[in-house]
Amino acid sequence: MTDQITFEHPLNERCRTLLRLSHLFEQFAFHTPRQSEWDSRAALGALLDIAAILARADIKSDLLKEMDRYRGSLDRIAGRPGVDSSRLNAVLQDIRAVEQSLRQVQGQLGQSLRTDEFLTSILQRSSIPGGSFDFDLPQYHHWLHRPHAERTTQLAGWLDTIASVHHAVELSVSLIRNSATPVKEKAANGLFQRTLDNQLPVQMLRLILPVDSGLFAEVSGSKHRFTVRFMTVNGDLHPRACSDDVEFLLTTCVI
């Protein structure tokens, strides 16, 4: 178990969408191999949430624009001293592969999931509290009691229809998270503020604290500036502003 906790805060809508998709893909990957009905429910729920996000018409365009921007940024640093050229070339190759895969998708991303009769029947009941119970969705109930191997194969098949999105999201989030190194900072009286360079495309902030600090970070910001307020909670879970100086690690992710 890690002794640190990381708080991530996206500074634009595109990065916010990437992090949400990454979170859902991780949830899907965690629950799919597990055998219980509840894990299959959670995996399928994550898949349906992914399909809902992909219903936005601009997702494919956004992902392609991100790939193009990453490629341009990495091309500009190719000749700098100390750059690992073999690693850089491998990343550029991954970017080109993802671009090609996305361009080969016909129509809207995730369309086959949203037109699948079985998935649609579950999605239609999902907005109702408890709407996926047995009497509402007997076919779903039947599917949840099929052998685990059969459910896993079905889930993997649905995921395969959005493999290009999965690869694009994984690559994007990895590049953003690893685009800078953490720097030690101090929040005076629990408050930290900074103005950002408007010429730098900052995608995300990452704040790292010891997990036993008893603190969490509330972040507000845009591409121009950001503010961090460190908070603490007692047993009643009511948040209170921390008035002590707080040392933390800050990564300003720019690519």
C-alpha positions in Angstrom: 0.0 0.0 0.0 1.4 3.4 -1.0 2.3 5.9 1.7 1.3 8.8 -0.5 -2.0 10.1 -1.9 -2.2 12.0 -5.2 -4.9 14.6 -6.1 -5.2 15.3 -9.8 -6.9 18.4 -11.1 -7.4 18.9 -14.9 -7.2 22.5 -16.2 -9.3 22.1 -19.3 -12.3 20.1 -20.5 -10.4 17.8 -22.8 -8.1 16.6 -19.9 -11.1 16.3 -17.7 -12.8 13.9 -20.2 -9.6 11.9 -20.5 -9.3 11.4 -16.8 -12.9 10.3 -16.5 -12.5 7.8 -19.3 -9.3 6.5 -17.8 -11.0 6.1 -14.4 -13.8 4.1 -16.1 -11.4 1.9 -18.1 -9.6 1.1 -14.8 -12.8 0.2 -13.1 -13.7 -2.1 -16.0 -10.3 -3.8 -15.9 -10.5 -4.2 -12.1 -13.9 -5.9 -12.0 -13.9 -8.0 -15.2 -11.6 -10.8 -14.0 -13.5 -11.2 -10.8 -16.2 -13.9 -10.7 -19.0 -12.4 -8.6 -22.3 -11.0 -10.0 -21.5 -7.7 -8.4 -18.2 -7.4 -10.2 -19.8 -8.1 -13.5 -22.4 -5.4 -12.7 -19.7 -2.9 -11.9 -17.7 -3.8 -15.1 -20.8 -3.4 -17.3 -21.7 -0.2 -15.5 -18.3 1.3 -16.3 -18.7 0.2 -19.9 -22.1 1.9 -20.2 -20.6 5.1 -18.7 -17.8 5.0 -21.3 -20.4 4.6 -24.1 -22.3 7.6 -22.8 -19.2 9.8 -22.8 -18.3 8.7 -26.3 -21.8 9.8 -27.5 -20.4 13.3 -27.6 -19.6 14.0 -31.3 -16.3 15.8 -30.6 -14.5 13.0 -28.7 -12.9 11.4 -31.8 -11.8 14.8 -33.0 -10.5 15.8 -29.6 -8.4 12.6 -29.4 -6.9 13.1 -32.8 -6.1 16.7 -32.0 -4.3 15.6 -28.8 -2.3 13.0 -30.7 -1.2 15.6 -33.2 -0.3 18.1 -30.4 1.7 15.4 -28.5 3.6 14.5 -31.7 4.4 18.2 -32.4 5.7 18.7 -28.8 7.8 15.6 -28.9 9.2 16.4 -32.3 10.4 19.8 -31.0 12.5 18.2 -28.2 14.0 15.4 -30.3 17.3 17.1 -30.8 17.8 18.3 -27.2 20.8 17.0 -25.2 19.9 14.2 -22.8 16.8 13.1 -24.6 16.5 9.3 -24.8 16.0 9.0 -28.6 15.0 5.4 -28.5 12.3 6.0 -25.9 11.1 9.1 -27.8 10.9 7.2 -31.1 8.9 4.4 -29.4 6.4 7.0 -28.0 6.1 8.7 -31.4 5.4 5.3 -32.9 2.7 4.6 -30.4 1.1 8.0 -31.2 1.1 7.3 -34.9 -0.4 3.8 -34.3 -3.2 5.3 -32.1 -3.9 8.0 -34.7 -4.2 5.4 -37.5 -6.5 3.3 -35.3 -8.8 6.2 -34.5 -9.0 7.3 -38.2 -10.1 3.8 -39.2 -13.2 4.0 -36.9 -16.3 4.6 -39.0 -18.9 6.9 -37.5 -19.2 7.8 -33.9 -17.0 6.2 -31.3 -18.8 3.5 -29.3 -21.8 3.5 -31.6 -22.0 -0.3 -31.6 -22.3 -0.3 -27.8 -25.1 2.2 -27.9 -27.1 0.2 -30.5 -26.6 -3.2 -28.8 -30.1 -4.3 -27.8 -29.0 -6.0 -24.6 -26.8 -3.1 -23.4 -29.5 -0.6 -24.4 -32.1 -2.4 -22.3 -29.8 -2.1 -19.2 -29.0 1.5 -20.0 -32.7 2.5 -20.2 -33.3 1.2 -16.6 -30.1 2.6 -15.1 -31.6 6.0 -14.5 -34.2 4.4 -12.2 -32.9 3.7 -8.6 -32.7 0.0 -8.3 -33.9 -0.3 -11.9 -31.6 -3.2 -12.8 -33.2 -5.6 -10.3 -34.3 -9.1 -11.5 -37.9 -8.4 -12.2 -37.0 -5.3 -14.4 -34.3 -7.0 -16.4 -34.8 -10.8 -16.4 -32.4 -11.2 -19.4 -29.7 -9.3 -17.4 -30.4 -11.5 -14.4 -29.9 -14.6 -16.6 -26.7 -13.2 -18.1 -25.2 -12.5 -14.6 -25.7 -16.1 -13.7 -23.9 -17.5 -16.8 -20.5 -19.0 -16.3 -17.8 -16.5 -15.5 -15.7 -17.4 -18.5 -18.7 -16.6 -20.8 -19.3 -13.2 -19.1 -15.7 -12.3 -19.4 -15.6 -13.2 -23.0 -18.6 -11.1 -23.7 -17.2 -8.1 -21.8 -13.9 -8.4 -23.6 -15.7 -8.4 -26.9 -17.6 -5.2 -26.1 -14.3 -3.6 -24.9 -12.7 -4.6 -28.2 -15.2 -2.4 -30.1 -13.6 0.6 -28.4 -10.0 -0.6 -28.3 -8.8 2.5 -30.3 -10.3 4.8 -27.6 -8.8 2.7 -24.8 -5.3 2.9 -26.3 -5.7 6.6 -27.0 -6.8 7.4 -23.5 -4.1 5.3 -21.9 -1.4 6.9 -24.0 -2.7 10.4 -23.4 -3.0 10.1 -19.6 0.4 8.5 -19.4 2.1 11.3 -21.4 0.3 14.0 -19.3 1.2 12.4 -16.0 4.8 11.9 -16.9 5.4 15.2 -18.6 7.0 16.9 -15.6 8.7 16.0 -12.3 7.3 16.8 -8.8 8.6 19.9 -7.1 8.5 20.5 -3.3 6.2 23.4 -2.4 4.8 24.9 0.8 1.2 26.2 1.4 1.3 29.0 4.0 -1.6 28.6 6.4 -2.9 25.8 4.2 -3.3 28.0 1.1 -1.2 27.9 -2.1 -1.7 30.1 -5.2 0.2 30.4 -8.5 -0.2 32.2 -11.8 0.5 30.2 -14.9 2.3 31.1 -18.1 -0.5 31.6 -20.7 1.9 30.4 -23.4 2.3 27.0 -21.8 -0.4 24.3 -22.4 -0.8 23.1 -18.8 -3.2 20.2 -18.8 -3.2 19.1 -15.2 -1.9 19.6 -11.7 -0.9 16.7 -9.5 -0.5 17.2 -5.7 1.1 14.6 -3.5 0.7 14.3 0.2 1.6 11.7 2.8 -1.4 9.4 3.1 -1.3 9.8 6.9 -1.3 13.7 6.8 -5.1 13.7 7.4 -5.4 16.3 4.7 -7.0 16.6 1.2 -6.6 19.2 -1.5 -9.4 21.3 -2.9 -8.2 22.8 -6.2 -9.7 25.5 -8.3 -8.1 26.9 -11.4 -7.9 27.5 -15.1 -5.1 27.9 -17.6 -4.3 31.3 -16.1 -4.0 30.6 -12.4 -4.9 28.1 -9.7 -5.5 28.0 -5.9 -5.1 25.0 -3.6 -6.7 25.0 -0.2 -5.8 22.1 2.1 -8.6 20.7 4.2 -8.9 18.3 7.1 -11.9 16.3 8.4 -12.9 14.9 11.8 -15.0 11.9 12.5 -18.1 13.7 11.3 -16.6 14.1 7.8 -17.2 17.8 8.0 -14.4 19.6 6.1 -12.4 22.3 7.8 -9.7 24.5 6.3 -6.2 23.7 7.5 -4.4 26.7 9.1 -1.0 25.1 9.4 1.8 25.3 6.8 1.6 22.3 4.5 4.5 20.8 2.6 3.6 18.9 -0.5 4.8 17.8 -4.0 3.4 19.6 -7.0 3.6 18.5 -10.6 2.5 21.0 -13.3 1.9 18.7 -16.3 2.7 20.4 -19.6 3.0 18.6 -23.0 
